[in-house]
Amino acid sequence: SSIQKEMATANWTLPDHPTLPKGKTVAVVVLDGWGEASPDQYNCIHVAQTPVMDSLKNGAPEKWRLVKAHGTAVGLPSDDDMGNSEVGHNALGAGRIFAQGAKLVDAALASGKIWEDEGFNYIKESFDKGTLHLIGLLSDGGVHSRLDQVQLIVKGASERGAKRIRLHILTDGRDVLDGSSVGFIETIEKDLAQLREQGVDARIASGGGRMYVTMDRYENDWSVVKRGWDAQVLGEAPHKFQNALEAVKTLRAEPKANDQYLPPFVIVDESGKSVGPIVDGDAVVTFNFRADRMVMLAKALEFPDFDKFDRVRVPKIKYAGMLQYDGELKLPSKYLVSPPLIERTSGEYLVKNGVRTFACSETVKFGHVTFFWNGNRSGYFDETREEYVEIPSDSGITFNEQPKMKALEIAERTRDAILSGKFDQVRINLPNGDMVGHTGDIEATVVACKAADEAVKMVLDAVEQVGGIYLVTADHGNAEDMVKRNKAGQPMLDKSGSIQILTSHTLQPVPVAIGGPGLHPGVRFRSDIQTPGLANVAATVMNLHGFQAPADYETTLIEVVDK
């Protein structure tokens, strides 16, 4: 059995780094929502007093650099996709790029895994007596959704017992040409007609343009979601038609009409009754894979104490998203496609090679520095070598009311962990830039950035005391740009002439800084990597611990030159 044990552990053994020593304490600090952008008054990181992060940036140029944190660098379909905390921490911890979003859905549909997973089997319980409702953007744009995926889900559900299917479509014209909605409706109507011939009662029940119905984001305008709710759930809308093609053609003929802003409509039968309101016992799937414009509807469908508008009637339904849209809120709680299963993460390798690990954040990002970092996996790899500490986040308030959040408490716990000598790695997330940035409150976000910087100082001071090494980075941008901009990069104004606040993540790169008294004097960032991203951080951290990364990891950011 000892030989079997050897075999079982052999493939986890990391080779020693040729020059970098083992045994240094390494602090990995992730600043959430902390990107790099031009300095102006809407860049809260620039406006805030951040002497520590400034000194890292303005110190040795070979120890500070930018990496990509969005789009293809984190497994998303295109470089128009902003990064997010879940895919960011997946990449940081995994050291490799895994398919996220649309690619994940394609794989689940191709393999048939989607039909075996918990999400589909949950909604399937409603097929016998209820209706399956599919809500989302009818488009082949591939940004939020894709028509071919919707077709496969309609077909697959009907083959697996769905007898009554209703589609609630949102027309696009933003990621695709205006007017293309007509062709998409013709395509899906052909499929639905075939199903009706086979005895499945399948039809379109409601619709509207994406920018006017349902697909608002960042809680910008709840009336958009309400218009969708009224049509989809209540079966009420100002415009009533016998079929969707007639609806879209008629509404598009109005002056200034376009796909993006079509008003809500419902499809009615001969007696004028809507054909597909959502009622008790039904199942609902939101089929967009991109999260940002589905989260608000997901809240209305799932939260019992929802108060953003009067829902009038809240049907008891089984609801699943195409994916989970928000990892912090665990929303929705059921989803058709699970996040990628990521094996052989850096955390598991390091623990198996004797690296004692401490991980800490507050509630809103605790899962990111543990679950998402560890490849969407709960719990410890080895509880004798790991300690994960969650500091409760403020609840019942918006984060701009207490923008310092728990940065100080996280830093204190981490300082104590470093000074205790019990850990070889401490790994933390400071959520301030992201969570306060999402509120759109510029003054509060400035306070938040200063608080995060002070927390970094406390951690780096402790690293200094124990002769350790630090790596400071971020998971995506947010606080560095708080205003919507036109194509030329100028701030956009609303009708009243005030600036339009940007509450979202960004497409900006993020910093990586290394240093500390334990860092070998010959270490510097390499200049020969084409477009490094977050996934290159894991191999870098392994090097700082004195190990070489596995061959299939994205390459390390550092090299050692003779000093």
C-alpha positions as CSV (number, residue, x, y, z in Angstrom):
1,S,0.0,0.0,0.0
2,S,2.9,2.4,0.6
3,I,3.8,2.1,-3.1
4,Q,0.2,2.9,-4.1
5,K,0.3,5.9,-1.8
6,E,3.5,6.9,-3.5
7,M,1.8,6.6,-6.9
8,A,-1.2,8.6,-5.7
9,T,1.0,11.4,-4.4
10,A,3.7,11.3,-7.1
11,N,1.7,13.3,-9.7
12,W,1.1,16.0,-7.2
13,T,4.8,16.6,-6.5
14,L,5.9,19.9,-7.9
15,P,9.6,20.1,-9.0
16,D,11.8,22.5,-7.1
17,H,12.5,25.8,-8.8
18,P,16.1,25.9,-10.0
19,T,17.0,29.1,-8.1
20,L,14.2,30.3,-5.9
21,P,14.2,29.1,-2.3
22,K,11.3,27.4,-0.4
23,G,10.1,28.4,2.9
24,K,9.3,32.1,2.5
25,T,5.9,33.4,3.6
26,V,4.0,34.5,0.6
27,A,1.1,37.0,0.8
28,V,-1.3,37.0,-2.2
29,V,-3.6,40.0,-2.0
30,V,-6.5,40.5,-4.4
31,L,-8.0,43.9,-4.7
32,D,-11.5,43.4,-6.0
33,G,-12.6,45.7,-8.8
34,W,-9.2,47.5,-9.0
35,G,-8.2,48.2,-12.6
36,E,-5.8,50.5,-14.3
37,A,-7.2,53.5,-16.3
38,S,-6.2,57.0,-17.3
39,P,-6.2,59.4,-14.3
40,D,-9.2,61.7,-14.2
41,Q,-11.8,62.7,-11.7
42,Y,-13.9,59.6,-12.4
43,N,-11.0,57.3,-11.6
44,C,-11.6,56.7,-7.9
45,I,-8.3,54.9,-7.4
46,H,-6.5,57.9,-8.8
47,V,-8.6,60.4,-6.8
48,A,-8.2,58.5,-3.5
49,Q,-5.1,58.6,-1.3
50,T,-3.5,55.3,-2.1
51,P,0.1,55.7,-1.2
52,V,0.9,52.0,-0.9
53,M,-0.5,51.0,-4.3
54,D,1.1,54.2,-5.8
55,S,4.5,53.2,-4.4
56,L,4.2,49.7,-5.9
57,K,3.4,51.2,-9.3
58,N,6.1,53.9,-9.1
59,G,8.7,51.6,-7.6
60,A,10.8,49.2,-9.6
61,P,9.4,48.9,-13.1
62,E,10.5,45.3,-13.3
63,K,8.3,44.4,-10.3
64,W,5.0,46.0,-11.4
65,R,3.0,45.2,-14.6
66,L,-0.5,45.0,-16.0
67,V,-2.3,41.8,-17.0
68,K,-5.6,41.2,-18.8
69,A,-8.6,40.4,-16.7
70,H,-11.5,40.2,-19.1
71,G,-12.7,38.4,-22.3
72,T,-10.7,35.5,-23.7
73,A,-8.0,35.8,-20.9
74,V,-10.6,34.5,-18.4
75,G,-12.4,32.1,-20.8
76,L,-15.2,34.4,-21.9
77,P,-16.3,34.3,-25.5
78,S,-15.0,37.7,-26.7
79,D,-13.0,40.7,-25.6
80,D,-16.2,42.7,-25.4
81,D,-17.0,40.7,-22.3
82,M,-16.0,42.4,-19.1
83,G,-14.3,40.3,-16.4
84,N,-16.1,39.3,-13.2
85,S,-15.2,38.1,-9.8
86,E,-16.1,34.4,-10.4
87,V,-14.1,33.9,-13.6
88,G,-11.3,36.1,-12.3
89,H,-10.7,34.0,-9.2
90,N,-11.1,30.8,-11.3
91,A,-8.3,32.0,-13.5
92,L,-6.1,33.2,-10.6
93,G,-6.4,29.9,-8.7
94,A,-6.5,27.5,-11.7
95,G,-3.5,28.8,-13.6
96,R,-5.2,27.8,-16.8
97,I,-8.1,29.3,-18.9
98,F,-11.4,27.4,-18.8
99,A,-14.4,27.9,-20.9
100,Q,-17.0,30.1,-19.3
101,G,-20.3,31.5,-20.4
102,A,-21.5,30.5,-23.9
103,K,-18.7,28.0,-24.4
104,L,-19.8,26.1,-21.3
105,V,-23.4,26.0,-22.5
106,D,-22.3,24.7,-25.9
107,A,-20.3,21.9,-24.3
108,A,-23.2,20.9,-22.0
109,L,-25.6,20.7,-24.9
110,A,-23.2,18.9,-27.2
111,S,-22.5,16.2,-24.5
112,G,-26.1,16.0,-23.3
113,K,-24.8,16.7,-19.8
114,I,-27.4,19.6,-19.5
115,W,-30.2,17.0,-19.4
116,E,-28.7,15.0,-16.6
117,D,-27.8,17.8,-14.3
118,E,-29.8,19.0,-11.3
119,G,-31.1,22.2,-12.9
120,F,-33.0,20.6,-15.8
121,N,-34.3,17.8,-13.6
122,Y,-35.6,20.4,-11.2
123,I,-37.7,22.2,-13.8
124,K,-38.7,18.9,-15.4
125,E,-40.8,18.2,-12.3
126,S,-43.3,20.8,-13.7
127,F,-43.6,19.3,-17.2
128,D,-46.4,17.0,-16.3
129,K,-49.0,19.5,-15.2
130,G,-47.4,22.9,-15.9
131,T,-46.0,25.0,-18.7
132,L,-42.3,25.5,-19.5
133,H,-41.5,29.2,-20.0
134,L,-38.3,30.3,-21.7
135,I,-37.4,34.0,-21.3
136,G,-34.4,35.7,-23.0
137,L,-32.9,37.5,-25.9
138,L,-33.8,36.0,-29.3
139,S,-30.7,36.6,-31.3
140,D,-27.6,35.0,-32.8
141,G,-25.4,37.8,-31.5
142,G,-23.6,35.5,-29.1
143,V,-23.1,38.2,-26.5
144,H,-26.1,37.4,-24.2
145,S,-27.6,34.4,-25.8
146,R,-27.7,32.4,-29.0
147,L,-30.6,31.3,-31.1
148,D,-29.2,27.9,-31.8
149,Q,-29.0,27.1,-28.0
150,V,-32.6,28.2,-27.5
151,Q,-33.6,25.9,-30.4
152,L,-31.8,22.9,-28.8
153,I,-33.3,23.6,-25.4
154,V,-36.9,23.8,-26.8
155,K,-36.2,20.5,-28.8
156,G,-34.6,18.7,-25.9
157,A,-37.2,19.8,-23.3
158,S,-40.0,18.6,-25.7
159,E,-38.3,15.3,-26.1
160,R,-38.1,14.9,-22.3
161,G,-41.7,15.5,-21.5
162,A,-42.5,19.2,-21.9
163,K,-46.0,19.2,-23.3
164,R,-46.6,23.0,-23.2
165,I,-43.9,25.5,-24.0
166,R,-44.1,29.3,-24.1
167,L,-41.4,31.6,-25.3
168,H,-41.1,35.2,-24.0
169,I,-38.8,36.8,-26.5
170,L,-36.7,40.0,-26.3
171,T,-35.7,41.5,-29.6
172,D,-32.0,42.5,-30.1
173,G,-30.8,45.1,-32.7
174,R,-27.8,46.0,-30.5
175,D,-25.4,43.0,-30.9
176,V,-26.9,42.3,-34.3
177,L,-28.4,44.4,-37.1
178,D,-31.6,46.3,-36.4
179,G,-34.5,44.4,-38.1
180,S,-32.9,41.0,-37.8
181,S,-35.6,40.1,-35.2
182,V,-38.0,39.2,-38.0
183,G,-35.7,36.5,-39.3
184,F,-35.0,35.1,-35.8
185,I,-38.8,34.9,-35.1
186,E,-39.4,33.1,-38.5
187,T,-36.7,30.6,-37.6
188,I,-38.0,29.8,-34.1
189,E,-41.7,29.8,-35.3
190,K,-40.8,27.0,-37.8
191,D,-39.5,24.9,-35.0
192,L,-42.6,25.6,-32.8
193,A,-44.9,24.7,-35.7
194,Q,-43.1,21.3,-36.1
195,L,-43.6,20.7,-32.4
196,R,-47.3,21.5,-32.6
197,E,-47.6,18.9,-35.4
198,Q,-46.1,16.4,-32.9
199,G,-48.7,17.3,-30.3
200,V,-46.6,19.7,-28.2
201,D,-48.4,23.0,-27.5
202,A,-45.5,25.3,-28.2
203,R,-45.7,29.0,-29.1
204,I,-44.5,32.5,-28.4
205,A,-46.4,34.2,-25.6
206,S,-44.9,37.7,-25.3
207,G,-42.1,40.0,-26.4
208,G,-40.5,43.4,-26.4
209,G,-37.3,45.2,-27.2
210,R,-34.3,44.4,-25.0
211,M,-33.5,48.0,-23.9
212,Y,-37.2,48.7,-23.0
213,V,-38.3,45.3,-21.7
214,T,-36.6,43.1,-19.0
215,M,-32.9,43.5,-19.9
216,D,-31.9,46.5,-17.7
217,R,-28.7,46.1,-15.7
218,Y,-27.1,47.3,-12.5
219,E,-30.5,48.3,-11.1
220,N,-30.5,51.3,-13.4
221,D,-34.3,51.3,-14.2
222,W,-36.6,48.8,-12.6
223,S,-39.5,49.9,-14.8
224,V,-37.8,48.0,-17.6
225,V,-38.0,44.8,-15.7
226,K,-41.6,45.6,-14.6
227,R,-42.7,46.0,-18.2
228,G,-41.4,42.5,-18.9
229,W,-42.9,41.1,-15.7
230,D,-46.3,42.4,-16.7
231,A,-46.2,40.8,-20.1
232,Q,-44.4,37.6,-19.2
233,V,-45.9,36.7,-15.8
234,L,-49.2,38.6,-15.7
235,G,-49.9,38.4,-19.5
236,E,-50.7,42.1,-19.7
237,A,-49.2,44.6,-22.2
238,P,-50.4,47.6,-24.1
239,H,-50.1,45.8,-27.4
240,K,-51.9,42.5,-28.2
241,F,-51.4,40.4,-31.3
242,Q,-52.4,37.0,-32.6
243,N,-48.8,36.1,-33.4
244,A,-45.2,37.4,-32.9
245,L,-44.3,38.0,-36.5
246,E,-47.3,40.3,-36.9
247,A,-46.5,41.9,-33.6
248,V,-42.9,42.8,-34.5
249,K,-43.6,43.9,-38.0
250,T,-46.5,46.1,-36.9
251,L,-44.5,47.7,-34.0
252,R,-41.4,48.2,-36.1
253,A,-43.5,50.2,-38.6
254,E,-44.1,52.9,-36.0
255,P,-42.0,56.1,-36.5
256,K,-38.6,55.8,-34.8
257,A,-39.2,52.2,-33.8
258,N,-36.3,49.8,-33.7
259,D,-35.6,46.3,-32.3
260,Q,-33.9,47.5,-29.2
261,Y,-36.8,49.6,-28.0
262,L,-40.0,47.7,-29.1
263,P,-42.8,48.1,-26.6
264,P,-44.0,45.0,-24.7
265,F,-46.6,42.9,-26.4
266,V,-48.6,39.8,-25.6
267,I,-49.9,37.1,-27.9
268,V,-53.7,36.5,-27.4
269,D,-56.1,33.9,-28.6
270,E,-59.4,34.6,-30.5
271,S,-61.1,35.6,-27.3
272,G,-58.4,38.2,-26.5
273,K,-56.9,36.2,-23.6
274,S,-53.1,36.0,-23.4
275,V,-51.8,32.6,-24.3
276,G,-49.0,32.3,-21.9
277,P,-49.0,34.0,-18.5
278,I,-46.8,32.3,-15.8
279,V,-48.9,30.6,-13.2
280,D,-48.5,28.4,-10.1
281,G,-46.9,25.0,-11.0
282,D,-45.0,26.3,-14.1
283,A,-41.3,26.1,-14.8
284,V,-39.3,29.1,-16.0
285,V,-35.8,29.2,-17.6
286,T,-34.0,32.4,-18.4
287,F,-31.9,31.3,-21.3
288,N,-29.3,34.2,-21.5
289,F,-25.8,32.9,-20.5
290,R,-24.5,36.4,-19.9
291,A,-25.4,37.5,-16.4
292,D,-25.5,41.3,-16.3
293,R,-28.9,41.8,-18.0
294,M,-30.6,38.8,-16.3
295,V,-29.8,39.4,-12.7
296,M,-32.7,41.9,-12.1
297,L,-35.3,39.5,-13.5
298,A,-33.8,36.7,-11.6
299,K,-34.2,38.7,-8.4
300,A,-37.9,39.3,-9.2
301,L,-38.5,35.6,-10.0
302,E,-36.6,34.2,-7.0
303,F,-36.6,36.6,-4.0
304,P,-39.6,36.3,-1.7
305,D,-39.2,39.7,-0.1
306,F,-38.6,41.6,-3.4
307,D,-39.7,45.2,-3.3
308,K,-38.4,47.0,-6.4
309,F,-41.8,47.1,-8.0
310,D,-45.2,45.6,-7.3
311,R,-45.2,42.1,-8.8
312,V,-49.0,41.9,-8.3
313,R,-49.0,38.1,-8.5
314,V,-46.0,35.9,-7.5
315,P,-46.5,32.5,-9.0
316,K,-45.1,29.4,-7.3
317,I,-42.7,28.2,-10.0
318,K,-39.6,26.2,-10.5
319,Y,-37.0,28.6,-11.9
320,A,-33.6,28.0,-13.3
321,G,-31.1,30.2,-15.1
322,M,-29.0,29.0,-18.0
323,L,-26.1,29.6,-15.7
324,Q,-25.8,31.0,-12.2
325,Y,-25.7,34.7,-12.7
326,D,-24.3,35.9,-9.4
327,G,-21.8,33.9,-7.4
328,E,-22.1,36.3,-4.4
329,L,-25.9,36.1,-4.2
330,K,-26.0,32.5,-5.4
331,L,-28.6,33.7,-7.9
332,P,-30.4,31.9,-9.3
333,S,-30.1,29.0,-6.9
334,K,-30.8,26.5,-9.7
335,Y,-29.2,26.6,-13.2
336,L,-29.1,24.3,-16.2
337,V,-25.3,24.5,-16.8
338,S,-22.8,24.1,-13.9
339,P,-19.6,26.2,-13.7
340,P,-16.6,24.4,-15.1
341,L,-15.2,21.6,-13.0
342,I,-11.6,22.7,-12.6
343,E,-9.1,20.1,-11.3
344,R,-5.5,20.4,-10.2
345,T,-5.8,24.0,-9.0
346,S,-2.7,25.8,-7.6
347,G,-4.2,25.7,-4.1
348,E,-4.5,21.9,-4.1
349,Y,-1.0,21.5,-5.5
350,L,0.6,23.8,-2.9
351,V,-1.2,22.2,0.0
352,K,-0.2,18.8,-1.2
353,N,3.4,20.1,-1.4
354,G,3.3,21.1,2.3
355,V,2.3,24.8,1.9
356,R,0.2,25.8,4.9
357,T,-2.5,28.1,3.7
358,F,-4.6,30.9,5.3
359,A,-7.4,32.4,3.2
360,C,-9.6,35.3,4.4
361,S,-12.2,37.8,3.2
362,E,-15.5,39.1,4.3
363,T,-18.8,37.4,3.3
364,V,-19.3,39.0,-0.1
365,K,-16.0,37.7,-1.4
366,F,-15.1,34.9,0.9
367,G,-16.3,32.4,-1.6
368,H,-14.1,33.9,-4.2
369,V,-10.9,33.5,-2.3
370,T,-11.9,29.9,-1.4
371,F,-14.6,28.2,-3.5
372,F,-13.8,30.0,-6.9
373,W,-10.1,30.1,-6.3
374,N,-10.1,26.3,-5.7
375,G,-11.9,25.5,-9.0
376,N,-15.6,25.8,-7.8
377,R,-15.0,23.4,-5.0
378,S,-16.2,23.7,-1.4
379,G,-14.2,23.0,1.7
380,Y,-10.6,22.3,2.6
381,F,-8.1,20.1,0.6
382,D,-6.4,19.3,3.9
383,E,-7.8,20.8,7.1
384,T,-4.6,20.1,8.9
385,R,-2.8,22.6,6.6
386,E,-5.5,25.2,5.8
387,E,-7.5,27.7,7.6
388,Y,-10.3,29.8,5.9
389,V,-11.7,32.8,7.8
390,E,-14.9,34.5,6.8
391,I,-15.5,37.9,8.4
392,P,-19.3,38.8,8.3
393,S,-20.1,41.6,5.8
394,D,-22.4,44.5,6.8
395,S,-25.9,43.5,6.0
396,G,-29.1,45.5,5.6
397,I,-27.3,48.5,4.1
398,T,-25.8,49.4,0.7
399,F,-22.0,49.3,0.8
400,N,-21.6,53.0,0.1
401,E,-23.0,53.7,3.6
402,Q,-20.0,51.9,5.1
403,P,-17.4,52.1,2.3
404,K,-14.5,50.9,4.5
405,M,-16.4,47.6,4.8
406,K,-14.3,45.0,6.7
407,A,-10.9,45.9,5.1
408,L,-9.3,46.6,8.4
409,E,-10.6,43.4,10.1
410,I,-9.4,41.3,7.1
411,A,-6.0,43.0,7.3
412,E,-5.7,42.5,11.1
413,R,-6.6,38.8,10.8
414,T,-4.1,38.4,8.0
415,R,-1.4,40.2,9.8
416,D,-1.9,38.0,12.8
417,A,-1.8,34.9,10.5
418,I,1.5,36.1,9.0
419,L,3.1,36.9,12.3
420,S,2.0,33.6,13.9
421,G,4.5,31.7,11.7
422,K,1.8,29.0,11.2
423,F,1.3,29.7,7.4
424,D,3.4,29.6,4.3
425,Q,0.7,31.4,2.2
426,V,-1.9,33.9,3.1
427,R,-4.5,34.7,0.5
428,I,-7.0,37.5,0.8
429,N,-9.6,39.5,-1.1
430,L,-10.3,43.2,-0.2
431,P,-13.8,43.8,-1.7
432,N,-14.0,47.6,-1.3
433,G,-13.3,48.8,-4.9
434,D,-15.9,46.4,-6.4
435,M,-18.7,46.4,-3.9
436,V,-18.7,50.2,-3.4
437,G,-18.0,50.8,-7.0
438,H,-21.2,48.9,-7.9
439,T,-23.2,51.5,-6.0
440,G,-22.1,54.3,-8.3
441,D,-21.3,56.6,-5.4
442,I,-18.1,58.2,-6.4
443,E,-17.3,59.9,-3.1
444,A,-17.9,56.6,-1.2
445,T,-15.8,54.7,-3.7
446,V,-12.9,57.1,-3.1
447,V,-13.2,56.3,0.6
448,A,-13.3,52.6,-0.3
449,C,-10.1,52.7,-2.3
450,K,-8.3,54.5,0.5
451,A,-9.5,51.8,3.0
452,A,-8.3,49.0,0.7
453,D,-4.9,50.7,0.4
454,E,-4.5,51.0,4.2
455,A,-5.3,47.3,4.5
456,V,-2.6,46.4,1.9
457,K,-0.2,48.4,4.0
458,M,-0.9,46.4,7.1
459,V,-0.4,43.1,5.3
460,L,2.9,44.3,3.6
461,D,4.2,45.6,6.9
462,A,3.7,42.1,8.4
463,V,5.4,40.5,5.3
464,E,8.3,42.8,5.9
465,Q,8.6,41.7,9.6
466,V,8.8,38.0,8.7
467,G,11.1,38.4,5.7
468,G,8.4,37.3,3.3
469,I,7.2,38.0,-0.2
470,Y,4.0,39.7,-1.5
471,L,2.1,39.5,-4.7
472,V,-0.6,42.1,-5.0
473,T,-3.2,41.9,-7.9
474,A,-6.9,42.3,-8.8
475,D,-9.6,40.2,-10.4
476,H,-11.1,42.8,-12.8
477,G,-11.7,46.6,-13.0
478,N,-14.5,48.7,-11.5
479,A,-13.4,51.6,-9.3
480,E,-10.9,53.0,-11.8
481,D,-13.7,54.3,-14.1
482,M,-17.1,55.4,-12.8
483,V,-18.5,57.1,-15.9
484,K,-20.1,55.9,-19.1
485,R,-18.0,57.0,-22.1
486,N,-18.7,57.5,-25.8
487,K,-16.5,55.9,-28.5
488,A,-14.0,58.8,-28.2
489,G,-13.7,58.1,-24.4
490,Q,-15.5,61.3,-23.4
491,P,-17.9,61.1,-20.4
492,M,-21.5,60.7,-21.5
493,L,-24.2,63.0,-20.2
494,D,-27.9,62.3,-19.6
495,K,-30.8,64.5,-20.7
496,S,-30.4,66.9,-17.7
497,G,-26.7,67.3,-18.5
498,S,-25.3,65.3,-15.6
499,I,-22.8,62.6,-16.2
500,Q,-24.0,59.0,-16.6
501,I,-22.5,56.9,-13.8
502,L,-20.9,53.6,-14.7
503,T,-21.6,51.1,-11.9
504,S,-20.3,48.0,-13.8
505,H,-17.0,46.2,-14.1
506,T,-14.7,47.4,-16.9
507,L,-12.5,46.0,-19.7
508,Q,-9.4,47.4,-18.1
509,P,-6.2,45.5,-17.2
510,V,-5.2,45.0,-13.6
511,P,-1.9,45.4,-11.8
512,V,0.4,42.7,-10.5
513,A,3.1,43.8,-8.1
514,I,5.7,41.6,-6.4
515,G,8.2,42.4,-3.7
516,G,9.2,42.0,-0.1
517,P,12.5,41.2,1.7
518,G,12.2,37.5,0.9
519,L,12.1,38.1,-2.8
520,H,15.3,36.8,-4.6
521,P,17.1,40.0,-5.8
522,G,17.3,38.6,-9.4
523,V,13.5,38.3,-9.8
524,R,11.9,40.5,-12.4
525,F,8.8,40.4,-14.7
526,R,9.5,38.8,-18.1
527,S,9.0,41.0,-21.2
528,D,8.5,38.1,-23.6
529,I,4.9,37.0,-22.9
530,Q,2.5,38.1,-25.5
531,T,-0.7,39.0,-23.6
532,P,-0.5,37.7,-20.1
533,G,-3.6,37.5,-18.0
534,L,-4.9,36.5,-14.6
535,A,-4.2,32.8,-15.3
536,N,-0.4,33.5,-15.4
537,V,-0.5,34.5,-11.7
538,A,-0.7,30.9,-10.4
539,A,2.6,29.7,-11.8
540,T,4.1,32.9,-10.5
541,V,2.9,32.3,-7.0
542,M,4.2,28.7,-7.2
543,N,7.7,30.0,-8.2
544,L,7.6,32.4,-5.2
545,H,7.1,29.3,-3.0
546,G,10.1,27.7,-4.6
547,F,8.3,25.4,-7.0
548,Q,7.9,25.0,-10.7
549,A,4.4,25.0,-12.0
550,P,2.9,22.0,-13.9
551,A,3.6,22.0,-17.6
552,D,0.1,22.8,-18.7
553,Y,-0.2,25.9,-16.6
554,E,-0.1,29.3,-18.2
555,T,3.5,30.4,-18.0
556,T,5.0,32.3,-15.0
557,L,5.3,36.1,-15.2
558,I,8.8,36.1,-13.6
559,E,12.3,35.2,-14.5
560,V,15.5,35.2,-12.4
561,V,18.5,37.1,-13.7
562,D,22.0,37.1,-12.1
563,K,22.4,40.0,-9.8
